[in-house]
Amino acid sequence: MIVVERYHDISCGHRVVGHEGKCRFLHGHNYRIHFTVVADRLDSIGRVVDFSVIKSTLCQWLEDHFDHKFLIWEKDELLPQLNEIAGNSLVIVPFNPTAEHIARYLVEDIGPAALEGHPVKLVACRVEETAKCSATYTLE
């Protein structure tokens, strides 16, 4: 199997509800998000897909929806207060915004829609919160 990977950097805030350490507080990261894409066969040029397709679909989705925003779980008790002061910079998500959940969400929910019409599939995503810490979700 031949796969291709492209990463994209964004800045984004979050808090992890129930975390026992500092991550329970409002904070942010300079995320590096790696997308791994596969196709059933190479195209006539010999590529899985042109890297610009990943840029214009998945990377652009990140720019439009997560970059310079604050991810907040729909069940977070701080949502009403933050919504009053942050308005459209909040992105209300259906999961506690850990790197693990973000990676799974991008593969399972965002990838299929963003890549619709292209003969490729997003099979994995690695979300780096720092250069030392990341989480990867891979389709089985």
C-alpha positions as CSV (number, residue, x, y, z in Angstrom):
1,M,0.0,0.0,0.0
2,I,1.3,3.5,-0.9
3,V,0.1,6.4,1.3
4,V,0.8,10.1,1.2
5,E,0.9,12.4,4.1
6,R,0.6,16.2,4.4
7,Y,0.6,18.2,7.5
8,H,-0.9,21.6,8.4
9,D,-0.2,23.9,11.3
10,I,-3.0,25.8,13.1
11,S,-3.3,27.6,16.4
12,C,-6.3,26.6,18.5
13,G,-7.5,26.7,22.1
14,H,-9.3,24.1,24.1
15,R,-9.7,22.7,27.6
16,V,-10.1,19.1,28.6
17,V,-13.0,18.6,30.9
18,G,-12.2,16.3,33.8
19,H,-8.4,16.5,33.3
20,E,-6.6,16.1,36.6
21,G,-3.8,18.6,35.6
22,K,-3.2,21.9,33.9
23,C,-5.2,20.9,30.8
24,R,-8.4,21.4,32.7
25,F,-7.8,25.2,32.3
26,L,-8.4,27.2,29.1
27,H,-5.2,27.0,27.0
28,G,-4.1,26.6,23.5
29,H,-1.6,24.9,21.2
30,N,0.2,25.4,17.9
31,Y,-1.1,22.1,16.5
32,R,0.5,20.2,13.7
33,I,-2.0,18.0,12.1
34,H,-0.8,15.2,9.8
35,F,-3.3,13.7,7.2
36,T,-2.6,10.2,5.8
37,V,-4.4,9.5,2.5
38,V,-4.6,6.3,0.4
39,A,-6.1,5.4,-2.9
40,D,-7.0,2.0,-4.5
41,R,-4.5,2.7,-7.2
42,L,-2.1,5.3,-8.4
43,D,-3.3,7.8,-10.9
44,S,-1.9,8.0,-14.5
45,I,1.0,10.2,-13.3
46,G,1.9,7.7,-10.5
47,R,0.5,9.5,-7.5
48,V,-2.0,8.6,-4.8
49,V,-3.2,12.2,-5.2
50,D,-1.7,15.6,-5.9
51,F,-0.7,17.1,-2.5
52,S,-2.7,20.2,-3.5
53,V,-5.9,18.2,-3.2
54,I,-5.1,17.6,0.5
55,K,-4.3,21.3,0.9
56,S,-7.5,22.5,-0.7
57,T,-9.7,20.1,1.1
58,L,-8.5,18.9,4.5
59,C,-6.0,21.7,5.3
60,Q,-8.5,24.3,4.1
61,W,-11.2,22.8,6.4
62,L,-8.8,23.3,9.3
63,E,-8.2,26.9,8.4
64,D,-11.9,27.6,8.0
65,H,-13.2,25.8,11.1
66,F,-10.4,25.4,13.8
67,D,-7.6,27.9,13.2
68,H,-7.6,30.6,15.8
69,K,-10.7,29.3,17.4
70,F,-11.5,27.7,20.7
71,L,-12.8,24.1,20.8
72,I,-15.3,23.5,23.5
73,W,-17.3,20.3,24.3
74,E,-21.0,20.7,24.0
75,K,-21.3,19.3,27.6
76,D,-18.7,21.6,29.1
77,E,-20.2,23.5,32.0
78,L,-18.3,26.6,31.0
79,L,-20.0,26.8,27.6
80,P,-22.7,29.3,28.5
81,Q,-20.3,31.8,30.0
82,L,-17.7,31.4,27.2
83,N,-20.4,31.7,24.6
84,E,-21.3,35.1,26.0
85,I,-17.8,36.5,25.7
86,A,-16.3,34.6,22.8
87,G,-19.1,34.3,20.3
88,N,-18.0,33.1,16.9
89,S,-14.5,32.2,18.0
90,L,-16.0,29.2,19.8
91,V,-16.4,25.8,18.0
92,I,-18.8,23.6,19.9
93,V,-17.8,20.0,19.4
94,P,-19.6,16.8,20.3
95,F,-16.6,15.4,22.2
96,N,-14.2,16.4,24.9
97,P,-11.5,18.1,22.7
98,T,-8.5,15.8,23.4
99,A,-6.0,15.2,20.7
100,E,-7.3,11.7,20.5
101,H,-10.9,12.8,19.9
102,I,-9.8,15.5,17.4
103,A,-7.9,12.9,15.3
104,R,-10.8,10.5,15.3
105,Y,-13.3,13.3,14.4
106,L,-11.1,14.4,11.5
107,V,-10.8,10.9,10.1
108,E,-14.4,9.7,10.6
109,D,-16.5,12.8,10.2
110,I,-14.5,15.5,8.3
111,G,-12.4,13.4,5.9
112,P,-15.2,11.6,4.0
113,A,-17.1,14.9,3.3
114,A,-14.0,17.0,2.5
115,L,-12.6,14.4,0.1
116,E,-15.9,13.6,-1.6
117,G,-15.4,13.5,-5.4
118,H,-11.7,12.5,-5.1
119,P,-10.7,8.9,-5.5
120,V,-8.8,8.9,-2.1
121,K,-9.6,8.2,1.5
122,L,-8.3,9.7,4.7
123,V,-7.1,6.7,6.7
124,A,-5.2,8.3,9.6
125,C,-4.6,11.5,11.3
126,R,-1.9,12.5,13.8
127,V,-2.6,15.5,16.0
128,E,0.5,17.0,17.6
129,E,-0.2,19.3,20.5
130,T,3.5,19.9,20.9
131,A,6.7,18.5,19.3
132,K,6.8,15.9,22.1
133,C,3.1,14.9,22.4
134,S,0.7,13.6,19.7
135,A,-2.2,11.2,19.2
136,T,-3.0,9.2,16.1
137,Y,-6.2,7.7,14.9
138,T,-6.1,5.1,12.2
139,L,-9.0,3.4,10.5
140,E,-8.9,-0.4,10.9
